[in-house]
Amino acid sequence: QVQLVESGGGLVQPGGSLRLSCAASGFSFSGYVMSWYRQAPGKERELVATISRDGEKKGYADSVKGRFIISRDNAKRTAYLQVSSLQPEDTAVYYCHAVALVNSYWGQGTQVTVSS
């Protein structure tokens, strides 16, 4: 059974940090490009960051460059998103996504709320 399980979200004050995790099972994790998306209330889901299968190539949305870092550990079958210098506009449900050829999987999401 394919699963992507996000964790690490929560309530954080502006300027704070969190480390989001996405644990994968049921498919060949190292063969998949991993991405993090987010969706704020009333807005469309947007791509935040992407990492290649070997972890060498990374890409970020302009809105998070310099503040977020995507990484992966293929041995642990886990992708991460380190989110720093958080602002209220970063409040959203964060989803991880795995894609390879015709296969595409989503996690259930983890809520990040930035508020004082």
Secondary structure, DSSP 8 states (H G I E B T S, - for coil): --EEEEE--EEE-TT--EEEEEEEESS-GGGSEEEEEEE-TTS--EEEEEE-TTS--EEE-TTTTTTEEEEEETTTTEEEEEE-S--GGG-EEEEEEEEETTEEEE---EEEEE--
